Amino acid sequence: DLRLSYTRVRFRVVTADEVRRYWATGEPRDKAGGYAIQGYGAVFIEHIAGSYSGVMGLPLAETAQLLVAVGVSVWHPEA
């Protein structure tokens, strides 16, 4: 049973100066997509449709649903 999580991220128009300044922060150098939605790169995002946590790396809500579906609790045992 294949499950997918889709997210669309739309950037606003970014100027050449903004690109240079963003690069100078060092943030985009180790990012697969070249930006960090939870960092400086967030200022470029105009719209997001889908999983915010999926853009960061792991779609948490969807992962929790899959775990619950196979009997794994997503809550700490004392909760």
N, C-alpha and C positions, 0 to 999 in steps of 0.2 A: 504494500500500500504506500504509494509515493505521495508525500505531502510537500508542497512548495509554499514559500512566503515571498510575495512580490512587494516591492516598495519602489515608488517613483519619487525622485528628488529633482526639483527644478531650481536651478540657480537663476538669480537675477543677472543682468548684464554686469560684468566685472571689468573694470578698467585695467589697462596695462600697469599703471602705478599700483593698484591694489594687488595685482598678481605678484609684482616684485616685492611689495611689502609683506605679503603673506608668505612668500618663499623665504624671506629673510627671518621669519619667526622660527624656521626649522620644522614646523609642524608637518608640512606635506611630504617631507622627504622619506618618511617610513610608512606612508599610508597607501594601501592598495588602490584606492580611488583618488588619491592625491589630496584629500581633505579629511578633516575630522568634524563630524557633525556635532560632537560634544565639545569642540574647541573653537579656535579662531575661525575655522571654516564655516561655522554656523551663520556668520554675518552675510554670507553669500546666498543662503537658502531662502528662496521665495515661497516655495510650497513643498510639502511632503504629503504623499498619499501612501499609507501602508504602515509598516512596522518601524518605528523610530529605533527600537533596540536592534532590529535586523540590520539597519544601516551601520550601527556600531559594531556588529559582528555576530550576534546571536538573537534571533527573534524570540524573546522570552515568553510572551503570551502563548505563542504557537508551540514552543518547546514544552511548556507546562501542560498544555492540553494533551500532547503526545505522551508525556510521562504518566499523567492521570489515566489515560486510556489503556495503558499497559499495567496499571496497578501500583505505580510509584507515587508516593505522596510528595508534594512539592513544599510541604510545610515541615518545619522543625518538629521532631517528635513531641516536645513539650507544649507546642502551640495548640 
